[in-house]
């Protein structure tokens, strides 16, 4: 009977340990994905700002050429 209880407790401890490890890996994976998403978003925003600055520069040049 003691062996059964010990084995059962060992199994429970293993299951808890595995679930905690799995949860931690999932959180790390999600954090890494979120960081990549932010990097991509920042790059896209930078490209949009560059394009807008070019457009403004072109408009300024057109306005000064007309006058």
N, C-alpha and C positions, 0 to 999 in steps of 0.2 A: 504494500500500500504506500509506503514512504517513497519507493522508487517511482511509482505512478505519479504521485504528487510532485516529486522533484522534476520528473520529465515534463509534466504539464507546465510547471512554473518556468522551466527552461525554455519550453516552446513559446510561452507567452512573452518572456523576456526577449527572445529572438525576434518575434513578430513586432514588438514595440520598437526595438532597435532598428529593424529594417524599415519600418514605416517612418521613423524619424529621419533616417538617412535619406530615404526616398523623397521625403518632403523637403529637406534641405537642398537636395540636388534640383528639385523642381523650382524652388525659389531662386536658386542661383541661375538656372537656365532662363527663367522668365526675366530676371534682372539683366542678364546679358542681352536678351532680345530687346528689352526696353531701351538699353543703352544704344544698341545698333539703330533702333528706330529713331531715337533722338538725334544721333549723328546724321542719319539720312535726312531727317527733317531740317536740320541746321544747314546741311549742304544745299538742299533745295531752296531754302530761304535765302541763302547767300547768292545762289544763281539768280533768283528773282530780283534781288536787290541790285545785282550787277546789271541785269537787263534793264531795270527801271532807270538806273543811273545813265546807262548808254542812251536810252530814249530821251531822257531829260537833256543830256548833252547834245544830242542831235537836234532837238527842238530849239535849244539855245543858239546853236550854230545857224539853223535855218532862220531864226528871227534876226540874228545879227547880219546875216547875208542879205536879207531883204531890205535892210535899212541902210 
